[in-house]
Amino acid sequence: MDANKQKILERVAKCFALAKDAGAAPNEAEIALRQARKLMQQHNLMDADVQAVLASEAVVATGTRKAPAHWLHQLALACAQAFDCDPLAFRDQRLGWAFKFVGIGIGPEMASYAYSALHQQLLAARKVFVRSQTRCKLATKRRRGQVFAEGWIEAVSVKVHQFAKGKPDETQRVIDAYLAVHHPDLTTVELEHLEAKGHDVRARYQGFQLGAHAQLHRCVGERHDRVTPGGQP
C-alpha cells in the first residue's frame, strides 16, 4: 500500500471515529461522517479498506529456526485470545520463525509481551521437568516434554478464559479486513495434542499444576505504558 493511500485511509478512519464519538456534538458527527464518505468516494475506497487501517500487529520471535512446535502455536493462541487478537506464524530471515499478533489498539503489543513472558516461564519449567526424567530414552523424554508443555498451556488457557472479555464481532471484522489486505494467502494449521498414555498422564498433570501458577495479567499494559505461505511476514 502506497504512503498516500495509507494517509487517506487514516484520515477516513479518524473521521469515522469522530462520528462515533459519544462526546461529539451532533453537527460535528454529521460533518465527520460526510467527510469520511466523500473521501471514500473520491479515492474509490471500500469499507474493508477503512476497517483494515484500524488494525495493527506486533511480532515476537519463537527462538527457533524450525517451524514452531504445536505447543508453541497453542501458547500463541492463548495469548492472542487474552488480548482479542489473531495469531499468525511466519518465517523471517532475521528472526527465524516468529509469531505475529493482529488486533486493535494495544492488544497486539500486549499479546506479544504476554507470549514472551509465558514462553520464558514455560521453557524453564519444561527444562526442569525433562531433566527429571532419568530412567527413559531420549525419544520418551522429548514426548513427555511435549505432553508436559501441553498440560502447562492448558492451565494457562483456563486462566485466560477466566478474564478474557471475548473478542467483539466488530474487532474480528477489522482483523479479517486487515488480513485480507496484508495477508491474502493465509493457510491454517490444525493444532494437534499428543495422546497421554501411561506415565505420560503424569507428565500432563505436572504440567497443568505448574501452569496454574504462571503469571499472566491482562492489565500488564497499564504497567508498561495461520501461517503465511512462502515464509513472508
N, C-alpha and C positions, 0 to 999 in steps of 0.2 A: 504494500500500500504506500503510495507516494505521500510525502510530507504535507502537501497542500490538502489532499483529501482527508488526511488524519485531522488536520486543524479544523476543517469544516465540520467533520463528524463530532469533534469535541465541542464546537460551538452549538451544534444542534442538540447534543446531549445536555449541555448546560441550560439551554432554553427549555427543554422538556423538564429538567429538574426544577427549574424556577416555576414552571407552570403547575407542577405537582406540589410545590412547597405550601404547606398549610398556613404559613405565616405571610405568604404573598398576598397583596391586595388583588381584588378581582380583576381590575384593569391591567395590573402587571402580569398576572397569569394569562390573561387573554392575549396580550401583546406578545408574550414569550412563546405561547403556543402558535400564534400566527406566524411569527418569525421562523420558528422551527420548521413548520410546514413549507414556508416559502423557500427556505434554504434547501430542503429536500427536493422540492420540485425543480429548482434552478440547477441542481447538481445531479439530478436523476438518482437520488439515494433511496434505498429500500429501508423498511423498518428494521430488518435484520442487520443492516449495516450500522444503524444507530445503536441498536442493542449491543452489538459486538464491542463497540468502543467503551462500553461501561464496565467491561470485564478486564482483569489484569492477571498476571501469572508470576509465580516465583519458582525458582529452580534450586534443588538440593542434590548433591552428588550422593550416589549409593556407596561409593568407596570400592566398587568392583569394576573390573574391565569386562567381565562376562555379564550376560543378561541376568538381571536380578532374580534371586530365588523367589519362589511363590510366596514364602512367608514375608519377604520384603514388600511385595505387592500388597499383601494383607495389612501390613503396618501402614503403608502409604494410604490405603483406603480408609483405615480407621482415623488417621489424622485428617484426611480430606473431609470425612463425614463430620468431624468435630467442628470444622470451620466452614461448612457449606460450600465445599469445593469439589471439583472433579480432578482425579489424579491421572497423569499420563506418564509413561516411561519412554525414554529415548536415549540414543547413544550420542554423546558429544565428544568431539575429537580431543578436547582438552580435559574434560571431567570424567570421561568414560561414561558408563551408564548413569543416568540421573533421573530423578522424578521431577515433574512439573505439576504444580498445583494451580488450577484455574478457578477463579472466583471473583467476588466483588469486594471492593474496599480493601481492608487489611487482612481479609480472610486468607488469601494465598500466602502472605508473609507469615501469618500465624501458623498455618498448616505446615509450612516449611520448617519453621522454628520447632514446632512440636515433633515433627519427624526426626529432626537432628537430635533433639534431646532424648526421645524414646529409643532411637536407634542405638545411641551410645549405651543406654541402660540395658537394652536387650542383648547387645553384643557382649557386654561384661557378664551378665547373668548366664548367658549361653556358654561362654568360655569356661566359667567355673563349673557348670554342670557337666560339660563334655569331659573336663579333666577328672571329674569324679567317677567316670565310667572306666574303671581299670580292668575289669575282667570280661572284655568283649573285643571283637575285631574292630578294625578301623571303620569298616563299612557300617557296622552296627552303631558305633559312636556317632557317625555322621547322621544316620537315620534318626537316632534318638535325639540328637541335637536339633534336627528339624522339627520333630514332634514337640520337643520342649519349647521351641520358639513359637510354634503354632498355639500351644496352650497359653503361653505368655501373652500373645497378641489377643487371644480370645478374652482373657481377663481385661485387657486394656479396652477392647471393643465394648465390653459390658459397661465399663466406666464412662466411655464416650457416649453411649446411648442414654446414660442417666442424665447428662446435662446438655447434650446436643439438642438444639431447638428444632431441628428438622429443616431441610432446605426448602425455602419458599418456591412456589412454582415460577414466580417472576425471576428469581435468581437462576433457576435452571434454564429458563428461556434465554437469558442473557448469556449464560455459559455455552449453551448449544449454538447460539448465533456466533459467538467468538470462535468456537471450534470449527464451525462451518467455514469461516473466513480464513482463519490462520492454520488450521489443520484439517483440510477437507478429506484427507485419505487415511483417517484413523482406522486401525483394526483393534478388535477387543481381545482380551486374554481371559480365559476361563480359569479362575483360581482353583487350585487343587489342594486337598488336605490329605495327608498320609493317614491311612487307617492304623490306629493304635492297637497292637496286639501284644499279649503277654506283658513283658516288662516295659514295653513302650507306653502302656497306660499310665504307669507310674511317672514316666518322663513328662507326659502331657499334664498330669496332675500337679507335678512340681512346678512346671512352667506356669500353670494357671495361678498357683499360690503366690509365686514371686511376682507375676504380672499384676496381681491385685494391689501390689504396693508401688507400682510405677507412678511417677509424678506427671500429671497432665492437667493443666489448668486453662480453661477457656479464657480467663481474664488475663492471661500472660501478656497480651497486647497492652494492657494498661500499665504494666510494669516496664515494658520496653517500648516507651513511646514508639488405559487403552494404549497403545504402543504406536509410535509414529513409524510408518514404513520408510525404508531407505536410510534409517538412522538419522533423520533430520529432526531437529527440535522445532 
